């Protein structure tokens, strides 16, 4: 296959060299075509020339350089254009999110191109080697055109990734925050660059192991539905004391959890004596429920909710998050974002063969973050430090990504994992 890579920086040349090893012809489209080729078998051409003579084009410039690069490319003639960029602006934050994406901007600027978002949510180390023992880094590819998606899947597999095709370019709204999460995990949050996101599937032999906590806590869980019920069952089994706060204590869910040992309580006063209060109800109901419970100042408040609005899109993104907005409405509460990134099936059994599903935990209060990481471990999850509460801007889109991945795989029995070398 003839691949044109627009941009000859670290990302472009790492991808290009991998594809050259896999047997593809690689040409770099650059402003100065007299530069030496970065690796054997590659050629240097003008941007327009490289695009014209290619089967597929890869956009691997900085975000600031995108408009000029696409103008130099001219008409793509219906060719697939793989967008590897991330729309990072001032303050190292995303310039688009939740109701738009950089990839959608690229699609609006690229003339007659079939745009696919891919290869943007991991580091150079994983582009060079995406294998972690028996596991491979996942590579979601998102685009509207099935043929362009299939081509991106093939190129991802050629590099050794575990590719998953998502059926709309709109899913770039999840993949670009995922890139920011990988960057933040790798550097400021101290996990190192030899990490990758994985997608685990059930082997069929998993048995849920019961974790017994070394430090029993008093927990109030608001909501006994699929998420709240799964967490309540796991924490009861681990040895915690769980109070289920519900408006309808006579519901089937409340009675079933009460039979397992949960104390069923009305909302009012239910936070008294609790080490943590866990909201597992619809996001729009949290403020009223919190007001009915009474003062939460000083309490660890765990937000498991997802603020999904019209058009099945997140209500917040890239400049704030649902968790940050909740913290504003609960002054003095020590708000933690956790348990929102997976389905209830994963919380019920986080084991996937030798892997455990990841639970990213974010909060401004370090002690609150540590407490909730312990609670995640007690559920059986791989509890992962995810920095301040503002990291929720990256964690909340993971919910939408998990839903998209489960639909692509045709099953909810999947789990997002964090692979380590």
C-alpha positions as CSV (number, residue, x, y, z in Angstrom):
1,X,0.0,0.0,0.0
2,X,1.2,3.5,-0.8
3,X,1.0,5.6,2.4
4,X,1.5,9.4,2.5
5,X,2.4,10.8,5.9
6,X,1.9,14.5,6.2
7,X,4.5,15.6,8.7
8,X,7.9,14.1,9.5
9,X,8.0,14.6,13.3
10,X,8.3,11.8,15.9
11,X,4.8,10.5,15.5
12,X,4.7,10.5,11.7
13,X,8.1,8.9,11.3
14,X,7.5,6.2,14.0
15,X,4.3,5.2,12.3
16,X,5.9,5.4,8.9
17,X,8.9,3.3,9.8
18,X,6.6,0.6,11.2
19,X,4.6,0.5,8.1
20,X,7.7,0.3,5.9
21,X,8.9,-2.7,7.9
22,X,5.5,-4.2,7.3
23,X,6.1,-3.9,3.5
24,X,4.2,-0.6,2.7
25,X,5.6,2.2,0.6
26,X,5.9,5.3,2.7
27,X,6.3,8.9,1.4
28,X,6.5,11.9,3.7
29,X,4.8,15.1,2.5
30,X,6.8,18.0,3.8
31,X,7.5,21.7,3.0
32,X,11.2,21.0,2.2
33,X,11.3,17.8,0.1
34,X,15.1,18.1,-0.1
35,X,15.4,16.8,3.5
36,X,16.9,13.3,4.0
37,X,14.4,10.5,4.4
38,X,14.0,9.5,8.1
39,X,14.4,5.8,7.4
40,X,15.2,3.2,4.7
41,X,12.7,2.9,1.9
42,X,11.0,6.2,2.5
43,X,10.9,9.2,0.1
44,X,10.4,12.9,0.7
45,X,7.9,14.8,-1.4
46,X,5.8,17.9,-1.4
47,X,2.6,17.6,0.5
48,X,0.5,17.7,-2.6
49,X,2.8,15.2,-4.5
50,X,2.7,12.7,-1.6
51,X,-1.1,12.9,-1.4
52,X,-1.5,12.6,-5.2
53,X,0.6,9.4,-5.4
54,X,-0.9,7.6,-2.3
55,X,-3.6,5.1,-1.5
56,X,-4.1,6.5,2.0
57,X,-3.0,9.7,3.8
58,X,-1.9,10.1,7.4
59,X,-2.2,13.5,9.0
60,X,0.6,13.7,11.6
61,X,1.3,17.4,12.2
62,X,0.9,19.5,15.2
63,X,-2.6,20.8,15.7
64,X,-1.6,24.4,14.9
65,X,-0.2,23.2,11.6
66,X,-3.3,21.4,10.4
67,X,-5.0,24.1,8.4
68,X,-1.9,24.9,6.4
69,X,-1.1,21.2,5.9
70,X,-4.6,20.5,4.5
71,X,-4.5,23.5,2.3
72,X,-1.2,22.4,0.9
73,X,-2.6,18.9,0.3
74,X,-5.3,20.1,-2.0
75,X,-8.1,17.7,-3.1
76,X,-7.8,14.3,-1.6
77,X,-9.8,12.7,-4.3
78,X,-11.9,10.6,-2.0
79,X,-8.9,8.9,-0.3
80,X,-8.9,7.9,3.3
81,X,-7.3,10.4,5.6
82,X,-6.2,9.1,9.0
83,X,-6.2,11.9,11.6
84,X,-3.5,11.3,14.2
85,X,-3.5,14.8,15.6
86,X,-4.9,16.0,19.0
87,X,-6.4,19.5,19.3
88,X,-4.2,20.7,22.2
89,X,-4.2,24.4,22.8
90,X,-3.0,26.9,25.4
91,X,-2.5,25.5,28.9
92,X,-2.1,22.0,27.4
93,X,-5.9,21.5,27.2
94,X,-8.2,20.3,24.5
95,X,-9.7,23.0,22.3
96,X,-12.7,20.8,21.4
97,X,-14.7,18.3,23.3
98,X,-18.1,16.6,24.1
99,X,-20.0,18.5,21.4
100,X,-17.3,18.4,18.7
101,X,-13.7,17.1,18.1
102,X,-10.6,18.0,16.2
103,X,-11.3,15.2,13.8
104,X,-14.6,16.7,12.8
105,X,-12.8,20.0,12.2
106,X,-10.3,18.1,10.0
107,X,-13.2,16.6,8.1
108,X,-14.6,20.1,7.5
109,X,-11.3,21.4,6.2
110,X,-10.0,18.4,4.1
111,X,-11.3,18.5,0.5
112,X,-13.0,15.3,-0.6
113,X,-11.4,13.1,2.1
114,X,-12.8,10.1,4.1
115,X,-11.6,11.0,7.5
116,X,-10.8,8.4,10.2
117,X,-9.6,9.1,13.7
118,X,-6.8,6.7,14.7
119,X,-3.3,6.4,16.3
120,X,-3.8,9.5,18.5
121,X,-4.4,8.0,21.9
122,X,-1.1,6.4,22.8
123,X,2.7,7.2,22.8
124,X,5.6,6.5,20.6
125,X,6.7,3.5,22.7
126,X,3.4,1.7,21.9
127,X,3.6,2.6,18.2
128,X,7.0,0.9,18.2
129,X,5.9,-2.0,20.2
130,X,2.2,-2.4,21.2
131,X,2.7,-5.8,22.8
132,X,2.5,-6.4,26.5
133,X,3.3,-10.0,27.0
134,X,0.2,-12.0,25.8
135,X,-1.8,-8.7,25.4
136,X,-1.8,-5.9,22.9
137,X,-2.6,-2.2,23.2
138,X,-6.1,-1.5,21.9
139,X,-6.4,0.9,18.9
140,X,-9.9,2.3,18.4
141,X,-10.4,3.8,14.9
142,X,-13.5,5.9,14.3
143,X,-14.9,7.1,11.0
144,X,-18.1,7.4,9.0
145,X,-16.9,5.5,5.9
146,X,-16.7,1.7,6.3
147,X,-14.0,1.3,3.7
148,X,-11.8,3.9,5.2
149,X,-12.3,2.4,8.7
150,X,-11.4,-1.1,7.4
151,X,-8.2,0.2,5.9
152,X,-7.3,1.9,9.2
153,X,-8.0,-1.4,11.0
154,X,-5.6,-3.2,8.7
155,X,-2.8,-0.6,9.2
156,X,-3.3,-0.8,13.0
157,X,-3.0,-4.6,12.9
158,X,0.1,-4.3,10.7
159,X,1.8,-2.5,13.6
160,X,0.6,-5.1,16.1
161,X,-2.3,-3.2,17.7
162,X,-5.6,-4.7,18.7
163,X,-7.8,-2.6,16.5
164,X,-11.5,-1.9,17.0
165,X,-13.7,-0.1,14.4
166,X,-16.2,2.5,15.7
167,X,-18.9,3.4,13.3
168,X,-18.9,7.2,13.5
169,X,-16.3,10.0,13.4
170,X,-18.2,11.5,16.3
171,X,-16.4,8.9,18.5
172,X,-13.3,11.1,18.1
173,X,-15.0,13.1,20.9
174,X,-14.0,10.1,23.2
175,X,-10.6,9.3,21.6
176,X,-9.1,12.7,21.9
177,X,-9.8,12.9,25.7
178,X,-8.4,9.4,25.9
179,X,-5.1,10.7,24.4
180,X,-5.0,13.4,27.2
181,X,-5.6,10.7,29.8
182,X,-2.7,8.6,28.4
183,X,-0.4,11.7,28.5
184,X,-1.4,12.6,32.0
185,X,-1.0,9.1,33.3
186,X,2.4,8.7,31.7
187,X,3.9,12.0,32.9
188,X,2.4,14.2,35.6
189,X,0.7,11.3,37.4
190,X,3.9,9.2,37.5
191,X,2.9,5.9,35.8
192,X,5.6,6.2,33.1
193,X,5.4,6.0,29.3
194,X,5.4,2.1,29.1
195,X,1.7,1.9,29.6
196,X,-1.2,1.3,27.2
197,X,-5.0,1.0,27.3
198,X,-6.2,-2.5,26.6
199,X,-9.6,-4.0,25.9
200,X,-10.2,-7.3,27.7
201,X,-12.8,-9.9,26.9
202,X,-14.2,-12.7,29.0
203,X,-12.4,-16.0,28.6
204,X,-15.4,-17.8,30.1
205,X,-13.4,-19.2,33.0
206,X,-13.5,-16.2,35.3
207,X,-14.6,-16.7,38.8
208,X,-15.2,-13.6,40.9
209,X,-12.7,-13.6,43.7
210,X,-13.9,-12.1,47.0
211,X,-11.7,-9.4,48.4
212,X,-11.7,-9.0,52.2
213,X,-10.8,-5.5,53.2
214,X,-8.2,-4.8,55.8
215,X,-10.0,-1.6,56.8
216,X,-13.8,-1.9,57.0
217,X,-15.6,1.4,56.2
218,X,-19.1,2.7,56.7
219,X,-20.4,3.5,53.3
220,X,-23.7,5.2,52.1
221,X,-24.7,4.2,48.6
222,X,-27.4,6.4,47.1
223,X,-29.2,4.3,44.5
224,X,-29.7,0.5,44.3
225,X,-29.8,0.1,40.5
226,X,-27.3,-1.8,38.4
227,X,-24.3,0.3,39.3
228,X,-25.2,1.0,43.0
229,X,-26.3,-2.6,43.4
230,X,-23.1,-4.1,42.0
231,X,-21.0,-1.8,44.2
232,X,-23.1,-2.6,47.3
233,X,-22.8,-6.3,46.8
234,X,-19.0,-6.2,46.3
235,X,-18.5,-4.0,49.3
236,X,-20.7,-6.1,51.6
237,X,-18.7,-9.2,50.4
238,X,-15.5,-7.4,51.2
239,X,-16.6,-6.7,54.8
240,X,-17.7,-3.0,54.6
241,X,-20.8,-1.7,56.3
242,X,-23.2,-0.4,53.6
243,X,-26.2,1.7,54.1
244,X,-28.5,1.9,51.0
245,X,-30.2,5.3,50.9
246,X,-33.3,5.2,48.8
247,X,-36.6,7.1,48.5
248,X,-38.4,3.8,48.1
249,X,-37.0,1.4,50.6
250,X,-39.7,-1.2,49.7
251,X,-38.5,-1.6,46.1
252,X,-37.4,-5.0,44.9
253,X,-33.8,-3.7,44.5
254,X,-33.7,-2.3,48.1
255,X,-35.2,-5.5,49.6
256,X,-32.8,-7.7,47.8
257,X,-29.8,-5.7,48.9
258,X,-31.2,-5.5,52.4
259,X,-31.4,-9.3,52.4
260,X,-27.7,-9.4,51.7
261,X,-26.9,-7.2,54.7
262,X,-27.3,-3.6,53.6
263,X,-29.0,-1.3,55.9
264,X,-31.9,0.3,53.9
265,X,-32.5,3.9,54.9
266,X,-34.4,7.0,53.7
267,X,-32.2,9.8,52.2
268,X,-32.6,12.1,55.1
269,X,-29.8,11.6,57.6
270,X,-28.3,8.7,55.6
271,X,-24.8,10.3,55.4
272,X,-24.4,10.5,59.1
273,X,-21.4,8.5,60.3
274,X,-20.4,7.5,56.7
275,X,-16.8,7.5,55.6
276,X,-17.9,8.0,52.0
277,X,-21.2,8.8,50.3
278,X,-21.5,7.2,46.8
279,X,-24.0,8.6,44.3
280,X,-25.1,6.0,41.8
281,X,-28.3,7.6,40.5
282,X,-29.0,9.7,37.4
283,X,-26.8,12.8,37.3
284,X,-29.7,15.1,37.2
285,X,-31.1,13.7,40.5
286,X,-27.9,14.1,42.5
287,X,-28.4,17.8,43.7
288,X,-31.9,17.2,45.0
289,X,-30.9,13.9,46.7
290,X,-27.9,15.6,48.3
291,X,-30.1,18.4,49.6
292,X,-32.5,15.9,51.1
293,X,-29.6,14.0,52.8
294,X,-28.4,17.1,54.7
295,X,-25.0,18.6,55.1
296,X,-22.2,16.8,53.2
297,X,-19.4,19.3,53.9
298,X,-16.3,17.4,54.8
299,X,-17.6,14.1,53.5
300,X,-15.9,12.1,50.8
301,X,-18.5,12.1,48.0
302,X,-18.0,9.6,45.1
303,X,-19.6,10.6,41.8
304,X,-20.4,7.5,39.7
305,X,-22.9,9.4,37.5
306,X,-22.7,10.3,33.8
307,X,-24.3,13.5,32.7
308,X,-25.6,12.5,29.3
309,X,-27.9,14.9,27.5
310,X,-29.8,15.3,24.3
311,X,-28.5,13.4,21.3
312,X,-26.7,11.0,23.6
313,X,-23.8,13.4,24.2
314,X,-22.1,14.5,27.3
315,X,-23.4,17.7,28.8
316,X,-19.9,18.8,29.8
317,X,-16.4,18.4,28.4
318,X,-12.9,19.8,27.9
319,X,-13.4,23.0,29.9
320,X,-15.2,21.5,32.8
321,X,-16.8,18.2,33.9
322,X,-19.9,16.8,35.6
323,X,-17.8,16.0,38.7
324,X,-16.4,19.5,38.9
325,X,-19.8,21.0,38.5
326,X,-21.1,18.8,41.3
327,X,-18.2,20.0,43.6
328,X,-19.4,23.6,43.0
329,X,-22.9,22.6,44.1
330,X,-21.6,20.8,47.2
331,X,-19.3,23.3,48.9
332,X,-16.9,21.6,51.4
333,X,-17.6,18.1,50.1
334,X,-14.5,16.1,49.0
335,X,-15.7,15.0,45.6
336,X,-14.1,12.0,43.9
337,X,-14.7,10.8,40.3
338,X,-14.8,7.0,40.1
339,X,-16.8,3.9,39.0
340,X,-18.3,5.6,36.0
341,X,-16.0,4.2,33.3
342,X,-17.3,0.7,33.0
343,X,-20.6,-1.2,32.8
344,X,-22.4,-2.8,35.7
345,X,-21.3,-6.2,34.4
346,X,-17.7,-5.2,34.9
347,X,-18.3,-4.0,38.5
348,X,-20.0,-7.3,39.2
349,X,-16.9,-9.2,38.0
350,X,-13.8,-7.1,37.1
351,X,-11.7,-10.2,36.3
352,X,-10.9,-10.9,32.6
353,X,-8.5,-13.8,32.6
354,X,-5.3,-12.6,34.2
355,X,-6.3,-9.0,33.8
356,X,-8.5,-6.7,35.9
357,X,-10.6,-3.9,34.6
358,X,-9.2,-0.5,35.4
359,X,-10.9,2.1,37.7
360,X,-9.4,5.5,37.3
361,X,-9.9,7.7,40.4
362,X,-9.6,11.5,40.4
363,X,-10.0,14.0,43.2
364,X,-8.4,17.2,44.5
365,X,-8.2,15.8,48.0
366,X,-5.4,13.2,48.2
367,X,-6.8,11.4,51.3
368,X,-10.2,11.1,49.6
369,X,-8.5,9.8,46.5
370,X,-6.6,7.2,48.5
371,X,-9.7,6.1,50.3
372,X,-11.7,5.5,47.1
373,X,-8.8,3.7,45.4
374,X,-9.0,1.3,48.3
375,X,-12.7,0.9,47.8
376,X,-12.0,0.2,44.1
377,X,-9.5,-2.4,45.0
378,X,-12.0,-4.0,47.3
379,X,-14.4,-4.3,44.3
380,X,-11.6,-6.2,42.5
381,X,-10.7,-3.5,40.1
382,X,-7.3,-2.2,39.2
383,X,-7.4,1.1,41.0
384,X,-5.4,3.7,39.2
385,X,-4.3,7.2,40.4
386,X,-5.7,9.7,37.9
387,X,-4.8,13.1,39.5
388,X,-7.0,16.0,40.3
389,X,-10.8,16.3,39.9
390,X,-10.2,18.2,36.6
391,X,-9.1,14.8,35.2
392,X,-12.8,14.0,35.1
393,X,-12.8,15.9,31.8
394,X,-10.9,12.8,30.4
395,X,-12.6,10.1,32.5
396,X,-16.2,11.0,31.7
397,X,-15.8,10.5,27.9
398,X,-14.5,7.0,28.8
399,X,-18.1,6.1,29.6
400,X,-19.2,6.9,26.0
401,X,-16.1,5.0,24.7
402,X,-17.0,1.9,26.7
403,X,-20.5,2.0,25.3
404,X,-19.2,2.4,21.7
405,X,-16.7,-0.5,22.2
406,X,-19.3,-2.8,23.7
407,X,-21.5,-2.1,20.7
408,X,-18.7,-2.7,18.3
409,X,-17.9,-6.0,20.0
410,X,-21.5,-7.0,20.3
411,X,-21.2,-7.7,24.1
412,X,-21.1,-5.8,27.4
413,X,-18.7,-8.4,28.8
414,X,-15.6,-6.3,28.1
415,X,-13.4,-4.2,30.3
416,X,-10.9,-1.4,29.7
417,X,-7.6,-2.2,31.3
418,X,-4.2,-0.4,31.8
419,X,-1.4,-2.6,30.5
420,X,2.1,-2.2,31.9
421,X,5.4,-3.5,30.7
